[in-house]
Amino acid sequence: YIIIAVLMLSSTLIVGTEINGSQNWINFGFFSIQPSEIAKLFLILYLASAMQHIRDFRDVINVAVPVFISIALLVVAKDLGAALIFFGIFITMLYISTSNISYILIW
């Protein structure tokens, strides 16, 4: 799931159209899409499948690295609102899946 999300987010850097200062739209002529909206769903699916295997902090790091790559792609595309939502989804799902506040306070 996260591979699809990263590919969708990186596609805006290659073929994206800049609208209002951020390059986060893909224009197909008669309609435009914002891949970050679809990538949010894939992020949630990835986190739901990956977080069931968290046993210690090393597992949290392994789950977090692809999420932060996605966030970095959003920052490069100047889509800071979506980057904040991705981070919020990650933090919320991390707390729900582990119930460990120390993981949250580290980030």
Jmol script that loads the backbone (N, CA, C; Angstrom):
load data "model"
ATOM      1  N   TYR A   1       0.814  -1.200   0.000  1.00  0.00           N
ATOM      2  CA  TYR A   1       0.000   0.000   0.000  1.00  0.00           C
ATOM      3  C   TYR A   1       0.856   1.262   0.000  1.00  0.00           C
ATOM      4  N   ILE A   2       1.914   1.238   0.782  1.00  0.00           N
ATOM      5  CA  ILE A   2       2.722   2.448   0.886  1.00  0.00           C
ATOM      6  C   ILE A   2       3.496   2.694  -0.402  1.00  0.00           C
ATOM      7  N   ILE A   3       3.828   1.659  -1.122  1.00  0.00           N
ATOM      8  CA  ILE A   3       4.519   1.848  -2.408  1.00  0.00           C
ATOM      9  C   ILE A   3       3.606   2.580  -3.380  1.00  0.00           C
ATOM     10  N   ILE A   4       2.341   2.207  -3.411  1.00  0.00           N
ATOM     11  CA  ILE A   4       1.383   2.886  -4.284  1.00  0.00           C
ATOM     12  C   ILE A   4       1.237   4.346  -3.854  1.00  0.00           C
ATOM     13  N   ALA A   5       1.164   4.584  -2.546  1.00  0.00           N
ATOM     14  CA  ALA A   5       1.020   5.951  -2.053  1.00  0.00           C
ATOM     15  C   ALA A   5       2.232   6.804  -2.417  1.00  0.00           C
ATOM     16  N   VAL A   6       3.432   6.262  -2.248  1.00  0.00           N
ATOM     17  CA  VAL A   6       4.645   7.021  -2.576  1.00  0.00           C
ATOM     18  C   VAL A   6       4.718   7.286  -4.076  1.00  0.00           C
ATOM     19  N   LEU A   7       4.347   6.307  -4.887  1.00  0.00           N
ATOM     20  CA  LEU A   7       4.351   6.519  -6.338  1.00  0.00           C
ATOM     21  C   LEU A   7       3.352   7.600  -6.740  1.00  0.00           C
ATOM     22  N   MET A   8       2.196   7.592  -6.116  1.00  0.00           N
ATOM     23  CA  MET A   8       1.198   8.620  -6.423  1.00  0.00           C
ATOM     24  C   MET A   8       1.695  10.002  -6.022  1.00  0.00           C
ATOM     25  N   LEU A   9       2.321  10.097  -4.859  1.00  0.00           N
ATOM     26  CA  LEU A   9       2.809  11.389  -4.398  1.00  0.00           C
ATOM     27  C   LEU A   9       3.992  11.878  -5.227  1.00  0.00           C
ATOM     28  N   SER A  10       4.848  10.966  -5.642  1.00  0.00           N
ATOM     29  CA  SER A  10       5.995  11.384  -6.454  1.00  0.00           C
ATOM     30  C   SER A  10       5.589  11.700  -7.890  1.00  0.00           C
ATOM     31  N   SER A  11       4.457  11.181  -8.338  1.00  0.00           N
ATOM     32  CA  SER A  11       4.006  11.486  -9.698  1.00  0.00           C
ATOM     33  C   SER A  11       3.678  12.961  -9.864  1.00  0.00           C
ATOM     34  N   THR A  12       3.269  13.616  -8.781  1.00  0.00           N
ATOM     35  CA  THR A  12       2.972  15.049  -8.888  1.00  0.00           C
ATOM     36  C   THR A  12       4.237  15.862  -9.105  1.00  0.00           C
ATOM     37  N   LEU A  13       5.369  15.371  -8.648  1.00  0.00           N
ATOM     38  CA  LEU A  13       6.629  16.090  -8.859  1.00  0.00           C
ATOM     39  C   LEU A  13       7.084  15.985 -10.312  1.00  0.00           C
ATOM     40  N   ILE A  14       6.644  14.932 -10.997  1.00  0.00           N
ATOM     41  CA  ILE A  14       7.072  14.703 -12.379  1.00  0.00           C
ATOM     42  C   ILE A  14       6.087  15.335 -13.365  1.00  0.00           C
ATOM     43  N   VAL A  15       4.814  15.013 -13.218  1.00  0.00           N
ATOM     44  CA  VAL A  15       3.809  15.479 -14.185  1.00  0.00           C
ATOM     45  C   VAL A  15       2.765  16.389 -13.550  1.00  0.00           C
ATOM     46  N   GLY A  16       3.044  16.862 -12.357  1.00  0.00           N
ATOM     47  CA  GLY A  16       2.065  17.685 -11.652  1.00  0.00           C
ATOM     48  C   GLY A  16       1.938  19.081 -12.216  1.00  0.00           C
ATOM     49  N   THR A  17       0.777  19.656 -11.979  1.00  0.00           N
ATOM     50  CA  THR A  17       0.484  21.017 -12.391  1.00  0.00           C
ATOM     51  C   THR A  17       0.482  21.906 -11.164  1.00  0.00           C
ATOM     52  N   GLU A  18       1.136  23.051 -11.276  1.00  0.00           N
ATOM     53  CA  GLU A  18       1.181  23.971 -10.144  1.00  0.00           C
ATOM     54  C   GLU A  18      -0.056  24.854 -10.141  1.00  0.00           C
ATOM     55  N   ILE A  19      -0.803  24.797  -9.049  1.00  0.00           N
ATOM     56  CA  ILE A  19      -1.993  25.620  -8.867  1.00  0.00           C
ATOM     57  C   ILE A  19      -1.868  26.301  -7.513  1.00  0.00           C
ATOM     58  N   ASN A  20      -1.943  27.625  -7.517  1.00  0.00           N
ATOM     59  CA  ASN A  20      -1.839  28.435  -6.299  1.00  0.00           C
ATOM     60  C   ASN A  20      -0.552  28.166  -5.518  1.00  0.00           C
ATOM     61  N   GLY A  21       0.548  27.943  -6.209  1.00  0.00           N
ATOM     62  CA  GLY A  21       1.845  27.803  -5.571  1.00  0.00           C
ATOM     63  C   GLY A  21       2.234  26.409  -5.149  1.00  0.00           C
ATOM     64  N   SER A  22       1.338  25.432  -5.235  1.00  0.00           N
ATOM     65  CA  SER A  22       1.707  24.069  -4.860  1.00  0.00           C
ATOM     66  C   SER A  22       1.496  23.142  -6.052  1.00  0.00           C
ATOM     67  N   GLN A  23       2.463  22.267  -6.213  1.00  0.00           N
ATOM     68  CA  GLN A  23       2.446  21.355  -7.358  1.00  0.00           C
ATOM     69  C   GLN A  23       1.879  20.012  -6.896  1.00  0.00           C
ATOM     70  N   ASN A  24       0.582  19.959  -6.713  1.00  0.00           N
ATOM     71  CA  ASN A  24      -0.022  18.735  -6.191  1.00  0.00           C
ATOM     72  C   ASN A  24      -1.251  18.284  -6.967  1.00  0.00           C
ATOM     73  N   TRP A  25      -1.387  18.735  -8.191  1.00  0.00           N
ATOM     74  CA  TRP A  25      -2.506  18.337  -9.025  1.00  0.00           C
ATOM     75  C   TRP A  25      -1.989  17.662 -10.288  1.00  0.00           C
ATOM     76  N   ILE A  26      -2.704  16.668 -10.764  1.00  0.00           N
ATOM     77  CA  ILE A  26      -2.415  16.062 -12.055  1.00  0.00           C
ATOM     78  C   ILE A  26      -3.590  16.379 -12.962  1.00  0.00           C
ATOM     79  N   ASN A  27      -3.292  17.053 -14.061  1.00  0.00           N
ATOM     80  CA  ASN A  27      -4.315  17.513 -14.992  1.00  0.00           C
ATOM     81  C   ASN A  27      -4.432  16.528 -16.151  1.00  0.00           C
ATOM     82  N   PHE A  28      -5.632  16.025 -16.368  1.00  0.00           N
ATOM     83  CA  PHE A  28      -5.902  15.106 -17.469  1.00  0.00           C
ATOM     84  C   PHE A  28      -6.662  15.787 -18.605  1.00  0.00           C
ATOM     85  N   GLY A  29      -6.635  17.095 -18.644  1.00  0.00           N
ATOM     86  CA  GLY A  29      -7.318  17.831 -19.689  1.00  0.00           C
ATOM     87  C   GLY A  29      -8.715  18.236 -19.281  1.00  0.00           C
ATOM     88  N   PHE A  30      -9.596  17.268 -19.153  1.00  0.00           N
ATOM     89  CA  PHE A  30     -10.984  17.577 -18.807  1.00  0.00           C
ATOM     90  C   PHE A  30     -11.277  17.449 -17.318  1.00  0.00           C
ATOM     91  N   PHE A  31     -10.332  16.945 -16.556  1.00  0.00           N
ATOM     92  CA  PHE A  31     -10.462  16.933 -15.094  1.00  0.00           C
ATOM     93  C   PHE A  31      -9.075  16.839 -14.461  1.00  0.00           C
ATOM     94  N   SER A  32      -8.992  17.242 -13.217  1.00  0.00           N
ATOM     95  CA  SER A  32      -7.751  17.190 -12.458  1.00  0.00           C
ATOM     96  C   SER A  32      -7.985  16.392 -11.184  1.00  0.00           C
ATOM     97  N   ILE A  33      -6.946  15.702 -10.735  1.00  0.00           N
ATOM     98  CA  ILE A  33      -7.039  14.964  -9.474  1.00  0.00           C
ATOM     99  C   ILE A  33      -5.881  15.384  -8.581  1.00  0.00           C
ATOM    100  N   GLN A  34      -6.090  15.192  -7.308  1.00  0.00           N
ATOM    101  CA  GLN A  34      -5.052  15.445  -6.325  1.00  0.00           C
ATOM    102  C   GLN A  34      -4.686  14.088  -5.719  1.00  0.00           C
ATOM    103  N   PRO A  35      -3.566  13.497  -6.149  1.00  0.00           N
ATOM    104  CA  PRO A  35      -3.212  12.150  -5.704  1.00  0.00           C
ATOM    105  C   PRO A  35      -3.049  12.002  -4.199  1.00  0.00           C
ATOM    106  N   SER A  36      -2.794  13.093  -3.488  1.00  0.00           N
ATOM    107  CA  SER A  36      -2.632  12.975  -2.040  1.00  0.00           C
ATOM    108  C   SER A  36      -3.923  12.530  -1.357  1.00  0.00           C
ATOM    109  N   GLU A  37      -5.058  12.838  -1.954  1.00  0.00           N
ATOM    110  CA  GLU A  37      -6.331  12.401  -1.368  1.00  0.00           C
ATOM    111  C   GLU A  37      -6.485  10.888  -1.438  1.00  0.00           C
ATOM    112  N   ILE A  38      -6.092  10.310  -2.541  1.00  0.00           N
ATOM    113  CA  ILE A  38      -6.153   8.855  -2.684  1.00  0.00           C
ATOM    114  C   ILE A  38      -5.042   8.204  -1.862  1.00  0.00           C
ATOM    115  N   ALA A  39      -3.890   8.870  -1.797  1.00  0.00           N
ATOM    116  CA  ALA A  39      -2.766   8.329  -1.029  1.00  0.00           C
ATOM    117  C   ALA A  39      -3.089   8.248   0.463  1.00  0.00           C
ATOM    118  N   LYS A  40      -3.967   9.113   0.952  1.00  0.00           N
ATOM    119  CA  LYS A  40      -4.380   9.043   2.360  1.00  0.00           C
ATOM    120  C   LYS A  40      -5.027   7.702   2.673  1.00  0.00           C
ATOM    121  N   LEU A  41      -5.856   7.235   1.771  1.00  0.00           N
ATOM    122  CA  LEU A  41      -6.499   5.930   1.980  1.00  0.00           C
ATOM    123  C   LEU A  41      -5.474   4.804   1.990  1.00  0.00           C
ATOM    124  N   PHE A  42      -4.504   4.872   1.067  1.00  0.00           N
ATOM    125  CA  PHE A  42      -3.465   3.851   1.033  1.00  0.00           C
ATOM    126  C   PHE A  42      -2.572   3.926   2.265  1.00  0.00           C
ATOM    127  N   LEU A  43      -2.347   5.133   2.785  1.00  0.00           N
ATOM    128  CA  LEU A  43      -1.580   5.273   4.020  1.00  0.00           C
ATOM    129  C   LEU A  43      -2.296   4.591   5.176  1.00  0.00           C
ATOM    130  N   ILE A  44      -3.585   4.800   5.279  1.00  0.00           N
ATOM    131  CA  ILE A  44      -4.359   4.178   6.360  1.00  0.00           C
ATOM    132  C   ILE A  44      -4.324   2.661   6.232  1.00  0.00           C
ATOM    133  N   LEU A  45      -4.457   2.150   5.027  1.00  0.00           N
ATOM    134  CA  LEU A  45      -4.389   0.697   4.828  1.00  0.00           C
ATOM    135  C   LEU A  45      -3.008   0.150   5.183  1.00  0.00           C
ATOM    136  N   TYR A  46      -1.962   0.877   4.793  1.00  0.00           N
ATOM    137  CA  TYR A  46      -0.601   0.455   5.145  1.00  0.00           C
ATOM    138  C   TYR A  46      -0.415   0.429   6.656  1.00  0.00           C
ATOM    139  N   LEU A  47      -0.805   1.507   7.321  1.00  0.00           N
ATOM    140  CA  LEU A  47      -0.615   1.571   8.768  1.00  0.00           C
ATOM    141  C   LEU A  47      -1.424   0.508   9.495  1.00  0.00           C
ATOM    142  N   ALA A  48      -2.624   0.250   9.021  1.00  0.00           N
ATOM    143  CA  ALA A  48      -3.454  -0.779   9.663  1.00  0.00           C
ATOM    144  C   ALA A  48      -2.806  -2.155   9.542  1.00  0.00           C
ATOM    145  N   SER A  49      -2.198  -2.420   8.407  1.00  0.00           N
ATOM    146  CA  SER A  49      -1.569  -3.738   8.240  1.00  0.00           C
ATOM    147  C   SER A  49      -0.205  -3.811   8.916  1.00  0.00           C
ATOM    148  N   ALA A  50       0.543  -2.719   8.943  1.00  0.00           N
ATOM    149  CA  ALA A  50       1.896  -2.749   9.499  1.00  0.00           C
ATOM    150  C   ALA A  50       1.911  -2.628  11.017  1.00  0.00           C
ATOM    151  N   MET A  51       0.980  -1.902  11.585  1.00  0.00           N
ATOM    152  CA  MET A  51       1.028  -1.646  13.027  1.00  0.00           C
ATOM    153  C   MET A  51       0.570  -2.822  13.878  1.00  0.00           C
ATOM    154  N   GLN A  52       0.016  -3.811  13.261  1.00  0.00           N
ATOM    155  CA  GLN A  52      -0.367  -4.977  14.058  1.00  0.00           C
ATOM    156  C   GLN A  52       0.853  -5.804  14.467  1.00  0.00           C
ATOM    157  N   HIS A  53       2.012  -5.525  13.874  1.00  0.00           N
ATOM    158  CA  HIS A  53       3.229  -6.281  14.165  1.00  0.00           C
ATOM    159  C   HIS A  53       4.204  -5.510  15.058  1.00  0.00           C
ATOM    160  N   ILE A  54       3.807  -4.374  15.603  1.00  0.00           N
ATOM    161  CA  ILE A  54       4.707  -3.570  16.438  1.00  0.00           C
ATOM    162  C   ILE A  54       4.870  -4.227  17.804  1.00  0.00           C
ATOM    163  N   ARG A  55       6.151  -4.493  18.156  1.00  0.00           N
ATOM    164  CA  ARG A  55       6.468  -5.055  19.458  1.00  0.00           C
ATOM    165  C   ARG A  55       7.360  -4.129  20.278  1.00  0.00           C
ATOM    166  N   ASP A  56       8.234  -3.368  19.588  1.00  0.00           N
ATOM    167  CA  ASP A  56       9.136  -2.455  20.281  1.00  0.00           C
ATOM    168  C   ASP A  56       9.370  -1.210  19.425  1.00  0.00           C
ATOM    169  N   PHE A  57      10.251  -0.348  19.911  1.00  0.00           N
ATOM    170  CA  PHE A  57      10.460   0.932  19.227  1.00  0.00           C
ATOM    171  C   PHE A  57      11.107   0.747  17.859  1.00  0.00           C
ATOM    172  N   ARG A  58      11.897  -0.270  17.679  1.00  0.00           N
ATOM    173  CA  ARG A  58      12.512  -0.537  16.372  1.00  0.00           C
ATOM    174  C   ARG A  58      11.432  -0.813  15.325  1.00  0.00           C
ATOM    175  N   ASP A  59      10.393  -1.527  15.704  1.00  0.00           N
ATOM    176  CA  ASP A  59       9.281  -1.767  14.786  1.00  0.00           C
ATOM    177  C   ASP A  59       8.561  -0.466  14.445  1.00  0.00           C
ATOM    178  N   VAL A  60       8.461   0.435  15.404  1.00  0.00           N
ATOM    179  CA  VAL A  60       7.833   1.728  15.148  1.00  0.00           C
ATOM    180  C   VAL A  60       8.652   2.505  14.116  1.00  0.00           C
ATOM    181  N   ILE A  61       9.968   2.470  14.240  1.00  0.00           N
ATOM    182  CA  ILE A  61      10.838   3.157  13.277  1.00  0.00           C
ATOM    183  C   ILE A  61      10.660   2.556  11.883  1.00  0.00           C
ATOM    184  N   ASN A  62      10.590   1.240  11.799  1.00  0.00           N
ATOM    185  CA  ASN A  62      10.413   0.579  10.494  1.00  0.00           C
ATOM    186  C   ASN A  62       9.097   0.967   9.836  1.00  0.00           C
ATOM    187  N   VAL A  63       8.062   1.155  10.625  1.00  0.00           N
ATOM    188  CA  VAL A  63       6.770   1.579  10.092  1.00  0.00           C
ATOM    189  C   VAL A  63       6.803   3.059   9.729  1.00  0.00           C
ATOM    190  N   ALA A  64       7.530   3.861  10.504  1.00  0.00           N
ATOM    191  CA  ALA A  64       7.526   5.314  10.335  1.00  0.00           C
ATOM    192  C   ALA A  64       8.337   5.798   9.140  1.00  0.00           C
ATOM    193  N   VAL A  65       9.370   5.085   8.750  1.00  0.00           N
ATOM    194  CA  VAL A  65      10.248   5.563   7.669  1.00  0.00           C
ATOM    195  C   VAL A  65       9.475   5.802   6.365  1.00  0.00           C
ATOM    196  N   PRO A  66       8.664   4.851   5.879  1.00  0.00           N
ATOM    197  CA  PRO A  66       7.912   5.137   4.657  1.00  0.00           C
ATOM    198  C   PRO A  66       6.890   6.263   4.823  1.00  0.00           C
ATOM    199  N   VAL A  67       6.355   6.411   6.008  1.00  0.00           N
ATOM    200  CA  VAL A  67       5.399   7.497   6.258  1.00  0.00           C
ATOM    201  C   VAL A  67       6.095   8.846   6.145  1.00  0.00           C
ATOM    202  N   PHE A  68       7.293   8.944   6.700  1.00  0.00           N
ATOM    203  CA  PHE A  68       8.024  10.199   6.631  1.00  0.00           C
ATOM    204  C   PHE A  68       8.563  10.479   5.232  1.00  0.00           C
ATOM    205  N   ILE A  69       8.800   9.448   4.443  1.00  0.00           N
ATOM    206  CA  ILE A  69       9.137   9.658   3.034  1.00  0.00           C
ATOM    207  C   ILE A  69       7.940  10.271   2.314  1.00  0.00           C
ATOM    208  N   SER A  70       6.758   9.767   2.607  1.00  0.00           N
ATOM    209  CA  SER A  70       5.537  10.339   2.025  1.00  0.00           C
ATOM    210  C   SER A  70       5.353  11.789   2.444  1.00  0.00           C
ATOM    211  N   ILE A  71       5.592  12.070   3.706  1.00  0.00           N
ATOM    212  CA  ILE A  71       5.461  13.444   4.198  1.00  0.00           C
ATOM    213  C   ILE A  71       6.493  14.343   3.526  1.00  0.00           C
ATOM    214  N   ALA A  72       7.702  13.853   3.342  1.00  0.00           N
ATOM    215  CA  ALA A  72       8.741  14.646   2.677  1.00  0.00           C
ATOM    216  C   ALA A  72       8.347  14.964   1.240  1.00  0.00           C
ATOM    217  N   LEU A  73       7.750  14.012   0.542  1.00  0.00           N
ATOM    218  CA  LEU A  73       7.290  14.268  -0.825  1.00  0.00           C
ATOM    219  C   LEU A  73       6.215  15.349  -0.847  1.00  0.00           C
ATOM    220  N   LEU A  74       5.345  15.330   0.147  1.00  0.00           N
ATOM    221  CA  LEU A  74       4.311  16.361   0.225  1.00  0.00           C
ATOM    222  C   LEU A  74       4.902  17.732   0.526  1.00  0.00           C
ATOM    223  N   VAL A  75       5.918  17.776   1.355  1.00  0.00           N
ATOM    224  CA  VAL A  75       6.560  19.051   1.666  1.00  0.00           C
ATOM    225  C   VAL A  75       7.264  19.601   0.433  1.00  0.00           C
ATOM    226  N   VAL A  76       7.928  18.734  -0.325  1.00  0.00           N
ATOM    227  CA  VAL A  76       8.599  19.179  -1.549  1.00  0.00           C
ATOM    228  C   VAL A  76       7.584  19.732  -2.548  1.00  0.00           C
ATOM    229  N   ALA A  77       6.406  19.118  -2.613  1.00  0.00           N
ATOM    230  CA  ALA A  77       5.352  19.585  -3.518  1.00  0.00           C
ATOM    231  C   ALA A  77       4.597  20.785  -2.942  1.00  0.00           C
ATOM    232  N   LYS A  78       4.983  21.233  -1.761  1.00  0.00           N
ATOM    233  CA  LYS A  78       4.378  22.376  -1.073  1.00  0.00           C
ATOM    234  C   LYS A  78       2.913  22.144  -0.719  1.00  0.00           C
ATOM    235  N   ASP A  79       2.586  20.908  -0.377  1.00  0.00           N
ATOM    236  CA  ASP A  79       1.239  20.565   0.076  1.00  0.00           C
ATOM    237  C   ASP A  79       1.311  20.318   1.585  1.00  0.00           C
ATOM    238  N   LEU A  80       1.493  21.389   2.329  1.00  0.00           N
ATOM    239  CA  LEU A  80       1.748  21.266   3.761  1.00  0.00           C
ATOM    240  C   LEU A  80       0.524  20.812   4.545  1.00  0.00           C
ATOM    241  N   GLY A  81      -0.661  21.133   4.061  1.00  0.00           N
ATOM    242  CA  GLY A  81      -1.876  20.681   4.739  1.00  0.00           C
ATOM    243  C   GLY A  81      -1.999  19.170   4.700  1.00  0.00           C
ATOM    244  N   ALA A  82      -1.748  18.586   3.543  1.00  0.00           N
ATOM    245  CA  ALA A  82      -1.799  17.129   3.432  1.00  0.00           C
ATOM    246  C   ALA A  82      -0.677  16.488   4.247  1.00  0.00           C
ATOM    247  N   ALA A  83       0.500  17.125   4.297  1.00  0.00           N
ATOM    248  CA  ALA A  83       1.602  16.592   5.100  1.00  0.00           C
ATOM    249  C   ALA A  83       1.213  16.541   6.571  1.00  0.00           C
ATOM    250  N   LEU A  84       0.542  17.585   7.039  1.00  0.00           N
ATOM    251  CA  LEU A  84       0.093  17.605   8.430  1.00  0.00           C
ATOM    252  C   LEU A  84      -0.959  16.528   8.685  1.00  0.00           C
ATOM    253  N   ILE A  85      -1.836  16.311   7.740  1.00  0.00           N
ATOM    254  CA  ILE A  85      -2.851  15.260   7.888  1.00  0.00           C
ATOM    255  C   ILE A  85      -2.193  13.886   7.908  1.00  0.00           C
ATOM    256  N   PHE A  86      -1.197  13.650   7.044  1.00  0.00           N
ATOM    257  CA  PHE A  86      -0.484  12.373   7.045  1.00  0.00           C
ATOM    258  C   PHE A  86       0.170  12.142   8.412  1.00  0.00           C
ATOM    259  N   PHE A  87       0.805  13.178   8.955  1.00  0.00           N
ATOM    260  CA  PHE A  87       1.437  13.051  10.264  1.00  0.00           C
ATOM    261  C   PHE A  87       0.403  12.784  11.343  1.00  0.00           C
ATOM    262  N   GLY A  88      -0.722  13.476  11.281  1.00  0.00           N
ATOM    263  CA  GLY A  88      -1.790  13.251  12.262  1.00  0.00           C
ATOM    264  C   GLY A  88      -2.364  11.852  12.194  1.00  0.00           C
ATOM    265  N   ILE A  89      -2.532  11.346  10.979  1.00  0.00           N
ATOM    266  CA  ILE A  89      -3.011   9.966  10.812  1.00  0.00           C
ATOM    267  C   ILE A  89      -2.019   8.993  11.428  1.00  0.00           C
ATOM    268  N   PHE A  90      -0.727   9.219  11.162  1.00  0.00           N
ATOM    269  CA  PHE A  90       0.312   8.333  11.702  1.00  0.00           C
ATOM    270  C   PHE A  90       0.310   8.340  13.227  1.00  0.00           C
ATOM    271  N   ILE A  91       0.298   9.528  13.826  1.00  0.00           N
ATOM    272  CA  ILE A  91       0.337   9.631  15.285  1.00  0.00           C
ATOM    273  C   ILE A  91      -0.907   9.007  15.907  1.00  0.00           C
ATOM    274  N   THR A  92      -2.061   9.275  15.333  1.00  0.00           N
ATOM    275  CA  THR A  92      -3.311   8.738  15.873  1.00  0.00           C
ATOM    276  C   THR A  92      -3.338   7.222  15.786  1.00  0.00           C
ATOM    277  N   MET A  93      -2.976   6.686  14.643  1.00  0.00           N
ATOM    278  CA  MET A  93      -3.006   5.229  14.497  1.00  0.00           C
ATOM    279  C   MET A  93      -1.929   4.554  15.342  1.00  0.00           C
ATOM    280  N   LEU A  94      -0.796   5.233  15.537  1.00  0.00           N
ATOM    281  CA  LEU A  94       0.253   4.680  16.403  1.00  0.00           C
ATOM    282  C   LEU A  94      -0.240   4.579  17.835  1.00  0.00           C
ATOM    283  N   TYR A  95      -0.896   5.614  18.312  1.00  0.00           N
ATOM    284  CA  TYR A  95      -1.400   5.568  19.683  1.00  0.00           C
ATOM    285  C   TYR A  95      -2.523   4.542  19.832  1.00  0.00           C
ATOM    286  N   ILE A  96      -3.410   4.481  18.869  1.00  0.00           N
ATOM    287  CA  ILE A  96      -4.515   3.523  18.958  1.00  0.00           C
ATOM    288  C   ILE A  96      -3.995   2.090  18.928  1.00  0.00           C
ATOM    289  N   SER A  97      -2.983   1.830  18.108  1.00  0.00           N
ATOM    290  CA  SER A  97      -2.510   0.453  17.974  1.00  0.00           C
ATOM    291  C   SER A  97      -1.605   0.014  19.121  1.00  0.00           C
ATOM    292  N   THR A  98      -0.881   0.955  19.750  1.00  0.00           N
ATOM    293  CA  THR A  98       0.053   0.555  20.800  1.00  0.00           C
ATOM    294  C   THR A  98      -0.380   0.972  22.199  1.00  0.00           C
ATOM    295  N   SER A  99      -1.178   2.019  22.318  1.00  0.00           N
ATOM    296  CA  SER A  99      -1.580   2.606  23.608  1.00  0.00           C
ATOM    297  C   SER A  99      -0.367   2.979  24.458  1.00  0.00           C
ATOM    298  N   ASN A 100       0.722   3.333  23.783  1.00  0.00           N
ATOM    299  CA  ASN A 100       1.950   3.705  24.461  1.00  0.00           C
ATOM    300  C   ASN A 100       2.220   5.192  24.205  1.00  0.00           C
ATOM    301  N   ILE A 101       2.007   6.008  25.202  1.00  0.00           N
ATOM    302  CA  ILE A 101       2.162   7.459  25.052  1.00  0.00           C
ATOM    303  C   ILE A 101       3.616   7.848  24.820  1.00  0.00           C
ATOM    304  N   SER A 102       4.561   7.037  25.246  1.00  0.00           N
ATOM    305  CA  SER A 102       5.975   7.392  25.055  1.00  0.00           C
ATOM    306  C   SER A 102       6.341   7.383  23.576  1.00  0.00           C
ATOM    307  N   TYR A 103       5.731   6.535  22.761  1.00  0.00           N
ATOM    308  CA  TYR A 103       5.975   6.573  21.321  1.00  0.00           C
ATOM    309  C   TYR A 103       5.513   7.885  20.724  1.00  0.00           C
ATOM    310  N   ILE A 104       4.411   8.388  21.228  1.00  0.00           N
ATOM    311  CA  ILE A 104       3.860   9.639  20.712  1.00  0.00           C
ATOM    312  C   ILE A 104       4.733  10.824  21.141  1.00  0.00           C
ATOM    313  N   LEU A 105       5.196  10.828  22.368  1.00  0.00           N
ATOM    314  CA  LEU A 105       5.985  11.940  22.865  1.00  0.00           C
ATOM    315  C   LEU A 105       7.356  12.014  22.197  1.00  0.00           C
ATOM    316  N   ILE A 106       7.870  10.922  21.705  1.00  0.00           N
ATOM    317  CA  ILE A 106       9.151  10.919  20.998  1.00  0.00           C
ATOM    318  C   ILE A 106       9.053  11.680  19.698  1.00  0.00           C
ATOM    319  N   TRP A 107       7.947  11.586  18.996  1.00  0.00           N
ATOM    320  CA  TRP A 107       7.804  12.261  17.706  1.00  0.00           C
ATOM    321  C   TRP A 107       7.541  13.711  17.932  1.00  0.00           C
TER     322      TRP A 107
END
end "model"
wireframe off; spacefill off
backbone 0.3
color backbone group
